[in-house]
Amino acid sequence: MGSKPLAALIAGLLSASAGLAPNVAMAAAQTAPATQQVPDIAYTRFTLPNGLTVIVHEDHKAPVVAVSIWYHIGSADEPKGKTGFAHLFEHLMFSGSEHHKGTYFQPFELAGATDMNGTTWFDRTNYFETVPTTALDMALWMESDRMGHLLDAIGQKELDTQRGVVQNEKRQGENRPYGRVDENILAETYPANHPYQHDTIGSMADLNAASLDDVKGWFHANYGAANTTLVLAGDITLAEARAKALKYFGDIPAGQPVAHQQPWITPLAKSTRGVQHDHVAQPRIYRTWVVPQLGSDAAIQLDLASTVLGGGKTSRLYQRLVYQDKLVDDVSAGIAPFALASQFQIQADVKQGVDPARVEAAIDAVLKDFLANGPTADELDRARIGNRAQFIRGLEKVGGFGGKAVILAEGQVYRGDPGAYRHDLERADAATPASVKAASDEWLSKGDYQLTVLPAGKGFDPAAEDAAVKPLGDAAGKPQPRLPAAHAYSVTRSDVDRAKGVPQVDSFPSLSFPKLERGKLSNGIEVVLAQRHAIPVTQVQLLFDAGYAADQGGKLGTASFASRLMNESTTRMDSVAVAEARQRLGAITSVGCGLDSCSASLNALNDQLKPSLALFADIVRDPAFNAADIDRVRGQWLADIAQEKTQPTGLALRTLPPLLYGANHAYGIPFTGSGTEASIESLTADDLRTFQHDWLRPDNVKILVAGDTTLDKIIPELNAAFGDWKAPAGAVPHKNIAQVAAQSRPRVFLINRSDAPQSLIMAGLLAPSTRAPDNLAVQVANGAFGGTFTSRLNMNLREDKRWAYGAQSFLMDAQGQRPMLFYAPVQTDKTAPSAEEVLKEARAVIGDRPLTDAEIAKIKDSRIRALPGSYETTSAVLGALDGIVEYGRPDDYVQTLKPRLEAITQADAEAAIKEIVQPAAMTWVIVGDLKQIEAPVRALNLGDVQVLDADGKPVSK
């Protein structure tokens, strides 16, 4: 309902932008024979008279349909001087169409769409949404209107708005540590005339130069029906899909023939290297090879090789560089598969004080041995089945960024075969140590580009360093275009009267959510089950009442550090043996903490559930906390804290909570959960054992289960694993989560991040607990104010002012008073005006511009209508169970959300937000380049201003 569990929030806010980071396969496998059956995604493909390709997959487990539109055009097709144009145009496609003026998101929000977005990559641009079955006509009308009727809706205002948004997206990416790496690597690994020589987001100069004529020309040249694939996956029949596709898309012209690049692989003739400086906490080495394209035999073999070399703790590189030589905090390898050529990359985070040359030498030694001898049969089996297990888990979702619609679309657009995934799995199954060795020797023995990113010193100028990145000279030969075969396309007369506007969605499917079942183990541990039989997987979660709040009065970070160590080793198996056991079982285990709870989780394939539970129980009940693991993880942990202090969001999330709650409150801690350097340095094995003994125990846990099982089946299996677990002596400790008074006056804290291209504005207030009776009213009010795309805050700073890529407000879930945070990364020269706008919106919503009936109705309708699609996956169902148990909700909480949401009035929402939003009590943390932002921020008179360092301590002037 819009509030965010802390772990999910932190992961989302701290995640880096997508790029060339290794796509390392999940390290989870069991031995699989080459004859193992290939998982099937049944589909039908047909072509409309105008050339539009349509792919249909039926999946009736939930009343939703994933709509995925893929245009075979991307940044690789941009002419010289137009870099970033494909991505800019993707944004323009959300600005409205001829028959629907205004933002594209509005009718989808009202219909309860989920997983809605658009993305651009080298070779395609896609748009997708998952809608209730009854909203499919609306979705297809909208997609077809912008495909066939766009240009009259785009003027200079729309172009300028989206240009500003894209440029702030670029600044936001570059403001993250290592955020300028991809541009460098592409420029140095592909020749100047290669389609992949520039990154997708493009250059500021080219974005500034884009004109309205460019927009219209790009649309006419590339966005015709014959260059498009439509995938419909979910609760739809083939007959319905045929009729609706023809109805809404049949009259759209085929468009001009589009030249598609052929694969063009340009391995480097020799090994080269470069150095880049950035605001980072530790050196990082990237070593990149150009290798064959997506779907090639070599790419399949190299994907397996990457897992053996750098796919987790059991990999060759991790074993050598982390465990043996202790040179790095992390190392990984992966292949990023693209349509024309792929990149194989090794990435290593160098330990503080270690000479990067020693890391380079160790990588060379591991790679040389691998090329000489290849993988072992056991390594290959574990890598192969890890990929398969990941694939099986992905089949549960019909759409979004992944899921079955994406698998089918990728196969069709890149390879002309929606079922191409089958061939890839078959070839991976048939791979041998010899075939992987041969491909690795052929491609990884060629030249590569090594980029070493070093921490920036004083006087660092990122703009000057970016300008020094020069394209390589032209390579021999040019990419040869491959034109589509000549075809006489036609159009179908449409009976859609677009003048009537967007089809109204008048009915909505009912929510289908499993009835919760409860049982007990022989030792009294309560079990809560939600059956879900979509895929043969069972998920188990042990939920402990603990969390970061349990660190109060002790060493900050103990809860998170102890839980991390529990997933490392047991008294019977060291960390490598545990990791190998997970791989062979195809299991995923994790142990972690949030603000108020800790959890241990198992995701197991059903045919390996019994041994997976045995391993899981060993991890939970009998962790080793051995010295070697503690020392290794401590080094990685301290490096992570250092990295947090180089990220604007990390800095703000470390700094703001102690200011909001006070240093002596259980929540007055870094909300990253990582603690402080001093506390982590001082942690001992006894500290960790004490935390486990006191908090992670059978009289302080509930077991949640979701998946392909029944209560009769799962209780005996859980009993075998946990039924004899006995509680220790003594009571579970008490957490003191005291009530905190609102601040008496506003305060502003500035943190310097020299030369930052953006500033991060984060402001905080205290809201009632997630358990509060008006929780749903709070969520609805926040959705209208800052919790959705069309909310006031985002429309102001992104769409109206174009000062930010996005702005939002959100509430973190908590047993005590929870924080309401205002979050806005904005361009540096608009820092003070943006803060002023945030304050203006806060004052208005409780003053002269209260939330309207229409705003409240929009959020209520969106939340209610999204319910059927919100619990498509087992993980989503398990998340609902977690909330029910942790916040004392009734078992039918999800099933009764609809009437309780419908009952919320405008007065309810207004009262809820007025209780929270108190502008005079706001605490602001602004991270940016002080030499540019300090004076303008002080001039705003937001409140008392103080400058802090990265540790949250005052800086004396």
N, C-alpha and C positions, 0 to 999 in steps of 0.2 A: 504493500500500500504506500510506497514512496519513502518510508524511513529506511535507513540502511544499516545492516549489521556492520560492525566496525571493520572486520577483516575484508569484507567485500568492498567497502568504501576505500580503504587504504590501497588495496590492490588496484582499484580503478583510477584513483587520483595519481598514484605514483607510476602507473604503467607508462612505458615509453611509447612513442608513436611507432607504427608499423614500419619496418624497413628491411634491411638485409640481415637481421639477426638470425642465427642458425635456427632452422626449423627441425629441432632435434626430436626424433620419435620418442614416444613414451617408453620408459624403461620398464616394461611389464610383459613377460612372456612365459609361455610354457612350450615344451618341445612339440613341434607340429610336423607331421609328415607332409610331403609335397602333394599328396592326394587330398588334403583337407578341403572340404567343400567351400567354394567361394561364396561369401554372403551376397544375396541377390537384392537388387532394387528393381522391381518390375516396373517397366515403363512402356509407353507407346509414343511414337514420334510421327508427326505429320506436318505437312507444309501447306500454308494457305496459298491461294492463287497469286498473292502479291509477294511471295517469297519468304514470309515470316515462318520461322521454324517453331513448332509448338511441341513440348514434351510434357506428358501427363503421367503422374505417379499417384496411385490411390493408396491412401492410408487413413482409415476411418476411426482411429483410436480416440481422436478428439475432434470436435466440431469446428475445425479451422482449416484454412487453405493457405499455403505459402505461395506467394506470387513473386517470381524472380524474373526480371527482365535484364538480359545481357546484350549490350551493344558491342560488336566486335571492333572497338576503336579505343585507343588508349594513348598514353604519353609517348609510346614508341612511334606513333604516326604523326607526331607534331613536326611541322616544318621548322627550319632554322629561324630563330627569333621569336618563336611562339611556344617556348617551353612553359609548361604548367597550364596550357590552354584546355586540354581534355578535362583536367580536374576542375578548372574554373567553370567549364560548361556543365559539369555534373552539379555544381552548386546552383547554377542558373536554372537547371531543370526543376529545382525545388521552389522557384519564385512564383509559380502559378502558370496557367496556360490561358488560351484565348477564351475558354468557356468557364474557367474557374480562376478568378482573380485573387491574388493574395497568396499567403504561404500554403504550400502543398500539404503541410502536416495537419491542418485543422480538421478536415473531414475524417481523416484516419484516427485522430485522437478521439473524436466523437463516436467513432464506430468501435473503439476498443482494439485497435491494431496493436500488435506487439512486434518486436524485432524489425523495426522499420528504419531504413537508412539507405545510403548509396555510397559506393566506393569507386575509386579509379585506380587502375594499375597500368603496367606497361602496355598490355595488349587488350584491355577491355574496360568498359564502364558498366557498372551494374546498379540496379535499383531493386529493393526488395521490401516486402512487408508480409506479415502473417495476419490474416484477418478472420473474424468469425465467418462461418460459411455463408451466412445471410448477407454479409457485406461484400461478397465477391464481385457482384455487379458494380458496386461503387468503385472498388479497387481497379477493376479492368477499365471502367470509364475514365478514371483519373490517369492511369498509365497510358491509355490510348490517346487521351486528349493532349498530353504533353508530347507524345511521339508524333502525332499528326497535326497538331494545332498549337504550336508553341510560340512562334516568332512574334506575332502581333502582341503578345503579352510581355515581351522583353524590350525595355527601353533603356536609356542611359542611366536612369535611376537604379534599375535592377542590376545593371552591369556594375555600377560603382559600388553598390551595397555588397554584392557578392565578391567583388575584387577585394574590398576591405576585409571581409570575413576570411577569405583564403589567405591573405597576407598575414593576418593575425594567427591563422592556423600554422603558417610557416614559422612565424616568430615563436609560437608556443613550442613547436618541435625543437627549434634551435636553442631554446632556453633550457632544455633538459640536458643533463650531462650526456656527453657523447652524441648530442643531437645533430651534429654537423658531419658525422662520419659517413653516412650513406652517399652523400653528394661527392665526397672525396673519393670513395672507393669506386663508384661508377665511372668517374672521370678518368681514373687511372687504370681500370681493368678493361674498358672497352675503347676501341679507336674512335676518333672524333666523328667519323661518319656512321657510327653504329647507332641503331635506334635506342639502345639502352644507355647511351653515354651520359644522359642527364637524368636527374631524379624526377619523379612524377609531379611533385608540387611546383617545380620550376623556379625561375629566377624572379626577383622583385622587378627588375627592369622589364622583362618580357610581360609580366602581369600588368605592369603600369601601361605598357604599350598596346594592350589588347583593346580593340575598338568594337563598336557595335556591328560594323561590317564584317569583322572577323567572326563574330558570334554567328551571324546569319550564314556566312559562308561555311563555317564548320558544321552547322546543323544540316544544311542542304547536302553537303558532301558525304556525311557519315551516318546520319540518323534515320535512314530509310528502313522500311520493314524487312527488306531482303538481307540486311546486315544485322538482324536482330533475332535473338532466341528468347522465347517465353516459356518458362517452366511453371506448371501448376502442380503442386504436390500437397496431398492431404485429403480432406473430406469432399471429394468430387469424383464424379464418374467420367469416363471417357466421352460419353455422349454429351454430357453437359459441357465439358471442356471444348469439344469441337464447336458446339453451337455458340458458346459465349466468345470464344476466340474469333470466330468469323464475324459475329455481330459487332464487336467493338473494334477489331483491328482490320477487318477485311477491306475497308475502303481507304486505308492508308497507302499512299504510293510506295512502290518498291524502293525508290531512291536511286541515286547514281551507283554504278558498280564501284565497289571499294577495293582498292589494291591492298592485299594482305601480305606482309613480309614473310619470306621463307625463313626457316631456321638458319641462323648465321653465327657459327661458333668461332670465336676469335681467341684461342688460348694465347697467353703471353709468350713471346719468344724467349724471354729470360726473366729471372726473378728480379723484381725491383722493390724499393722500399720508400716509405715516406714517414714523416713525423708531423703530428698535429697537436696543438695545445688547446686545452679546454678547461672550464671550471669543473674539474673532476677531482675525486679524492685519491685515486690510485691509477697507475698506468694500466692501460689495456692494449693488448696486442690483437690485431685482426690480420689473419692471413687468408687470402682469397684467390681461388682458381676459377677460371672460366671453363665450364664443362658443358656437355650436351644438354639439349632442351628437355622440357617436360615430356614424359611418356617414352623417351628413348630407352633402349636397353641399358645404356651406360648410366642414365639417371637412376634407374631402378637399383642397379648394383651399387652405385655410389651412395644412395640413401641408406642401404644396409651397412656399407662401409662407415658412414658417418656415425651410425649408432655404436658400432664396435669401437671406433676411435674416440668418440666424445659424447656418447649418449648416457651420461649419468655416472654414478659411483663405480659401477663395474667396468667402465670403459678403460681402454688403454691409457689415454691421456690423463684421465682423472687419477687412475692408479699411480701413474708415474709422477705427475706434477703436484698433486694434492697430498696423496698418502705417503709416497716414498720420499720425494725430494723436498716437499713442503715449500714450493716456490710460488704457488698461486693460491688464491682463495677460491677460484672457480675456473673451470675450463670446459668448453663444449665444442662440438663439431656438428655441422649440419649442411644440408643442401637446400638452397632456395630455388625451386624449379620454376622457370619461366618458359614462355612459348617459343622463343627464338634461341635462347641459350640460358644455361643455369649458372649459379654460383655455388661453389663448395667453399665453406668458410670454417676456419678454426678461430675461436675467440678465447682469450685468457686474461683474467684479472690478476695482475702481478701483485704479490704481497708487498706491503710497505717495507722498504729497505732492501729489497731484492733487485739485483741488476737485471733489467729486461733481457740482456744478452744471455744470461743463464737460462731463462725461460725459452728463448729462441732455440738454444742448443738442445734442450730437453725435448721440445716439440720435434725438432729435426730427427733426433734419435728414435723417438717413438714412430714417426712416420717412415723413416728408413727401414726399420724392422718390419713394419706392417707391409710395406711395398715388397719387401724381400720374401716374406713368409705368408702373408695373407691372414685372414681370420681363422680361428679354429671352428670346427663343426658346432661346438657348444655355443660359442659366441654368436655364430650366425643364426642358430636356432632361436636364441633368446632375442636377438634383434628382429628377426622375421615375425615372431609371434607378438612381440610388443607392438609392431605396426598393425597386425591384424586385430589385436584387442582394442586398440585405439579406434580402428575403423568400425568395429562392431558397436562400440559405445556411441559413436557418432550417428548411428542409424536411428536413434530414438527421436531425433529432431527433424521436422520436415523442412524448416527454412532458417532464415536469419543469416548470420555471417558464415555458418557452416550448415550441416544437415544435408538431407538427401537432395534437395533442390540444387544446392551448390555443386554437389558431386556430379549430377547429371548435366548441369549447365556447363561446367568446366570441360567435361568430356566432349560435348557438342561444339562449343565455341573454339576450343583449342585444337581438337583432333577429329571433329566431324563424327564423333561416336559417343552418345550419352553413356554407353556401357564400357567406356575405356577403362574404368576403374577395375573391371574384372580381369582384363589382360594384365594390368599392373600387379594385382594380387597373385595371379597365376605365375607370372614371371618371378616375383619375389619368392613364392613357394618353391620354384624350380631352381633358384640360385644355389650355387655351390661355393665352397671356399675358393675353388679355382676361378670361378667366373667373377667373384667379387675382387679377388686379387688381380685378375687380368685388367678389369676396368679401372681399378685404382692405379695400377702401374701405368696404364696408358695415359690417364688424365692428370694424376697428381704428381707425375714425374716432370710435367711441363712447367713453364714459368708461372710465377704467382706474384701477387702484390701484397707486401706486408706494410700495414699501417700501424704505427705505435702512437697512441694518444697519451700525452703527458700532462700532468697538472700544470695549469698556467701560472706563470709568475707575475710579478708586478709589471704594469705597463702593457699587459696583453691586450691586443686589439683583434677581436675575432673577424672583423670586416676585412682587415688587411691580410690576415692569414687565409681567409676564404678566397680573396682575390689572387693569392699566390698559387692556388690549385689550378694548374693548366691542363687542358686536354692533351692527350697524346696525339702524335701525328696520324695522318690517315694510314690505315692498313691497306694492303693490296686487295683490290676487289671491292665491289659495292654490293650491298644487299639487293637481291633480285626480287622485285615484287611479283606476286602471284595473283593475277586477276581472276575473279570468279568466272566460271564458264558462262558464255552468252546464254541468256534466257529471256524469253518474252513473257514478262510478268504481267498480270492483270490485277484489277481491283474489283471488289464486290460492292455492289450498291448497299449502302447502310440504311437501316430503318431506325437508327438512333437519332433522335432529335436533340442535338446538343444545346440548342437554345434554351431547353428546359432546365439546364444546369445539371449538377451532380445528382445521380440517382439517390433518393432518400432510402435510408436503411430503417425500416419500420419494425422489424422483429429481430430477435437475437436468440441464439441457441442457449440452452440451459447449461449451467456448469455441471460437469461430471467430476466429482472428487470422491476418492474411496472413503468408505466409512471406516473410522479408526477402530482397531481391535486391540484389546489390552490383555496381557497375561503377566505371569511372574515366574522368575527362576526359583530354583529350590532354596536359594539363600535370600529370597525376598526382593531381588532387583526387579523393578517394574519394566515391562517391555510394551512398547507402543508400535503397532504395525499398520502400515497402509499398503495394501496390495496393488501392484502395478505390473502387468504382464506383457509389456511391449517388447522387451528384449530379455534374453536369458541372463540377467544380471541382478544381483541383490546388493543393496547398500545398507550398511549397519553403522550407526553412530552412537557412541557412548558420550552422553552429555553430563558434564560435571559442573556443579555450582562453584565456580572459582574465578578465573579470569585475571586480567591485569590488576583489577581492584584488590585481589588477594595479595599483591605486592606491598600494600600499605604497611608502613612501619618496618619494612625489610629492605631488601636490595632490589631496586627497580629493574625489571626485565627478567626476574626469576621465573615467573609463570611461563613466559614464552620460551625462555632458554631451556627450562626443564622439559617442556613438551617437545621441543625440537630434538633434544637428546634422546627422548624415549623412542623416537622413530629411527634412531641410529643403530643400536645394538642391544642385545639381551645377554643375560649371563651365559646362555648356551651358544649364541652366534655373534660373531663380530659384525661390524657394519657392512662389510662386503658380502658376507654370507647372507645377511638379512636382505640386502638388495638383490642378490642372485635368486633367493627364494621367491621374492615378489615377482621377479621376471618370469621364472619358470611356471608360476601359478597364474600369470596374467592378472595379478591383483594390484590394487593401489591402496596403500595405507598412508594415513597422515595423522599427526597429532599437533594440535595448535590451540591457541587461546584468543578470545576476544576480550571485551571490556569486563563482562560479568561471568563468563563461562569459559571452560576449556572443553575440547571435544577430541575424541579419537575416532577416526573414520576408516571404514573398509568398503571398497568397491570391488566385488568379487564376481567372476564368471561362475555361473551356477554349477557347471560340471567340476569346478575346483573349490566349491564353497567350504567343504569340511576342512581340508588342509589349510585353506586361506584363513579360516576362523582360528585354527590352531596357532598359526603364525601371528595373527592379530592379537590373540590373547597373550602370547609370550611378550609381544611388544608392550602391551598395556600393563601387564601385571609384573613383569620381571625385567625392567630395563637395567642395563649394566652401569651406566654413568661412569664408564672407565676413563682413565686419565687421558689416553690418546685421543679419544673422541672429544672430550671436553676441550683440550688444547686446540684441536683442529677447528672445531665449530666456533670456539671463542675468537680465533683469528678471523674467520669469515664474518662473524657477528660484528666485531669491531669495524671491519671494512664496510659492512652494511650501514652502520651508524654514520661513518664518515661520508658514505654516499648520500644518506638522507640529508646531511648538512650541506650538500652541494645542490640539492633539488629544492626549488622554491616551495613546492607543496610539502615536501618532507620537513623543511625548516618550519613552515607555518604549523604543521600538525604536531611538531615537537614543542613549539613555543606557546601556542595559544591555550591548551588545556590548563597548565599550571596558573596562567593568568586568570582564567575563568573561574576555576574552582579553588585556587589557593594551594600552596605547596603541601599542606598537611591533609588534603582531602584524598580519598582513594582514587578519584578520577583526575587529580592534579598531577598528571604524569604525561610523558610523550604518548600521544595516541597511536603512534606506530607500534607501541608495545615492546620496543627494543631496549628500553632502559637507557642508562648512561654508560659511558666508557668506564668510569670508576666502579660502578656496581658490577658490570660484566667482568671486569678484570679481577674482582674480588670473589666471584662465585666459586664455590668448591663443590665437590661431589656430595658432601654432607648437606649443603644447602639444597641441592637438587633432590636428594632422597627425602629430606624433610618436607619439601613442598609436595612431592608425590604422596608421602605417607599421610600428610595432613589433609590434602584436598582431593587427590585423584584416587578415590577409594570406593568400595562397593556400597557403603551406606550414604554416598553423596552422588549417586549416578542414576540416570535413567537410560535405558537402551531403546533407541529409535530404529525402526527398520522400514525400508520402503523397497519394493521391487517384486521380482517374480518368485514369490513364495507364499506360504500360508502360515497361520499361527501354529497349526498342528505340526508343520514341518520345521519351523524355525526355532520353536521353544526347545526341543530336544538338542538341536545343534548348538544353540546358545548355552544351554545347560552344560553341555560337554566342555565348553570353553570357559564359562564364567560361573557356573553354578556352585562350585566349591570355593569361590573367592570369599575370604573372610575379612571382615572389617577389623582394623587395628584398634587397640585400646584408646580411649579418650574420644572426646566429641570433636566434630568438625569445627574449625575456628569460625569466628564471627567476623563478617566484613562490616566496617563502620562507614556507611555511605550517608554522610550527614547532609542536611538541608543547607543550601548556600543562599545567602541573600543577594539580590541584584546589586550590581555596582551602583554606587551613588552618583558617579559621573562618568562620561565617556573617556576612554583612554586610547591612545594611538602608539603603537610600537613599530619602529622601522628597523629593518635588517638589511644591511648592504649586500648587494650582489653586483659587483662592478661589471660594467659593460653589458648588463643584461638587456636583451632586445625587448623584453616584456617585464612588467611588474605583476606580482601576484597580490591581489587584495583578498584577505580573508578576515571576516568580522564574525564575532560570536556573541550569542545570547544563551540564556538558560531556559529550557522548556520543561514541562512536566514529564514524568516518567512515561515510558512506553506502556506501562500498566494503567495509566490514568484513564478514567471513564470517557474522556473526550478525545481519546487518541485518534479515532477516525476523523473527527472534525478537524483536528490539528493537521492531519495528513491532507485532507481535502483543501483546507485553506492554504497550506504551503504549496500544493500543486498549482494553484492559481497564481500565487505570488511569485514563486521561483522554481517550482519543481518539474516543469514540463517545457518543451520547446517553445510553445506559444505563451508561456507565462510572462508576466510583466517584466521581470528582471532580464530575461534573455531577449525578449523582443526589443527592449530599450537598448541594451549595450551591444547586442549583436546585429539585429536587423535594422534598427533605427539609426544608431550612432556608428555602427561597424567598427567599434573600438576593441572588440573581443571576438574570439572564435566561439565562445559560449560563456554564459554566466548563469549561476543557479543558486538556489538555497536548498538546504537539505537538513534532515534531522537524523542523528545517529540513534539507534536503539540503545536503551539503557534501563537498568532496574531503578536507578535514582534519577535525579534531574539530568536530562539529556541535553547535549548542545544543539542549538540551531546555528548553522554556519552559512554565511554568505560567501560565495566563492566566485572570483572573477579574475582570470589572467588577462591583462589588458596591455596594449602597446604603451611603451614607456612615456611618450609625450602626452598621453591621455590618462595618466595615473590619477592625478588630483581631480580632474573632471569626472572620471569614472567613480571614484569614491563619493564624490558629491551626488552623483546620480543614484548610487546605492542608498545613500542616506535619504535622498529625496523620496525614493520609492518606499523606504521603510516608514517615513513620516506620513506619506500619503495613505498608505494602506490602513493605518489606524486613525487617520484624520479626515481630510476633505475628499479622499477618493477611496472609500471602503470597497471591499470586494462586492461585486454585483451578483444578482441572482443568476445572470447568464454565465458569469465566470464559474460560480459554484456548480451550476448545473452541468457545465462542460466537463469539469473534473469528475463529478459523480458519474456521469454517463460513461466517460472514458474508462474509469476504474471498473465499473460494473460490467461493461461490455467486453473488457479485456480479460475477465475472469476465466472464460472457457479456454483461452489460449495461454494463460499464465502458468498452468500446471501440466504442460505437455510432457515434461521430462520427469524421471524419477528423482533427480536432484531437486527439482522445484517442489515436488511433493514432500521430500525429506526436509526441505527448508521450512515448509509450512508446519510440519510436525515440530521442528525445533522451536518455532515461535509459540506454538500452542503450549508446549511444555514449559519453556523458559518464562513466559509471561502469564501463566496461569489461565489460559484461555479455554473455553469449553471445546469438547471434541468436535462439535459441529461448527466451529468458528468459521471455516472457509465456506461451508454450505450456507451459512446465514449472513455472509457479508452483504449480499445484494439488498435484503430488506433494511439492514442497519445503515447502509450507505444511502439508500433512498430516503431514509428518515431524517438525514441531516439537512438542516435549513440554512439559509443565508445567515440568519442570526446566530446559529450555532457556530458556523465557521468564523464569522466576524468576532464573536466573543473569544474563540480559541486563539486567533492570531493576535488579538489585542492583549491577551494575557501574556504572550511571549515577546512580541516585538515592542521593545522599549528603547527607542533611539538614544535616550540619555544614558542607558546602561551598556551600550555597545563597547566591546573591546576589539580594537582593530589591530591586525598584524599585516604589514605591507612589506613585501620583499622585492627589492629592486635596486637600481643604480642610484645611490643616495645623492651623488653629485647632480643628478638630473631631477630627482623627485622630492628631495627633502624640503626645499624651500616652498614649492607649490603646495605640498601637503600641509606644511605648517600654516600656510596662509589661509587654508580652509577653516581653521579653528574647529576641527572635528572634536578635539579634546586635548588633554595634556599629551604632549609628544615626548617620547623617549626612544633613544637609539639603543638597540641590543646587538650583541654579537651572536654567533651561530649557536652558542650554548645558552642563550636566553639571558645573559648577564648584561647589565648596563655598560655602555661604552662611555667613558669619560672624554670630554672634549678638551 
